[in-house]
Amino acid sequence: MRQAYHFHKADSEYGEKAAQALELDPGKLNMLLGLSLDELFEATTGEGYGRAFPAKKAAEQK
C-alpha cells in the first residue's frame, strides 16, 4: 500500500493503475494520500516505526 502511495504522488495515473493491478482498496489509498510521510509510516506499519527516523526523533524531543 505504501508503494502505491509513492507511485500516486509521483504520477497519479500510474499510482491508480498499480493499485488496481494489485487489487488494493482504492478507499484506503485515497485516505492515505492525505497523510504526511510520518503519518503514512504510522498508518502502514507496526507501532513506533516512524520513530526510527532521526528527523521525527528530533521533532519529538522539542
C-alpha positions in Angstrom: 0.0 0.0 0.0 2.8 2.4 0.8 4.5 1.9 -2.5 1.1 2.7 -4.3 1.1 5.9 -2.3 4.5 6.9 -3.6 3.6 5.9 -7.2 0.4 8.0 -6.9 2.3 11.0 -5.6 4.8 10.8 -8.5 2.2 10.1 -11.2 -1.4 9.8 -10.2 -2.5 7.7 -13.2 0.3 5.3 -12.7 -0.5 5.0 -9.0 -4.1 4.3 -9.7 -3.2 1.6 -12.3 -0.7 0.0 -9.9 -3.3 -0.1 -7.1 -5.9 -1.6 -9.4 -3.4 -4.3 -10.6 -2.5 -5.2 -7.0 -6.2 -5.2 -6.1 -5.7 -2.6 -3.3 -8.6 -0.9 -1.7 -9.0 2.4 -3.5 -10.7 4.0 -0.5 -7.8 3.2 1.8 -5.3 4.5 -0.8 -7.3 7.8 -1.1 -7.3 8.1 2.7 -3.5 7.6 2.8 -2.9 10.2 0.1 -3.9 13.0 2.6 -1.2 11.9 5.2 2.2 13.2 5.7 5.1 10.7 5.4 5.3 10.3 9.2 1.6 9.6 9.3 1.9 7.2 6.4 4.6 5.3 8.2 2.4 5.1 11.3 -0.7 4.0 9.4 1.1 1.3 7.3 3.5 -0.4 9.7 3.8 -1.6 13.3 3.6 0.8 16.2 6.5 3.1 16.5 8.1 2.6 13.1 8.2 6.3 12.3 10.2 7.0 15.4 13.1 5.2 13.9 13.8 8.2 11.7 16.1 10.8 13.1 14.0 13.8 11.9 11.0 12.5 13.8 13.0 11.8 16.9 14.4 15.4 16.9 10.9 16.8 16.4 9.5 14.7 19.3 12.3 15.9 21.6 11.4 19.6 21.1 
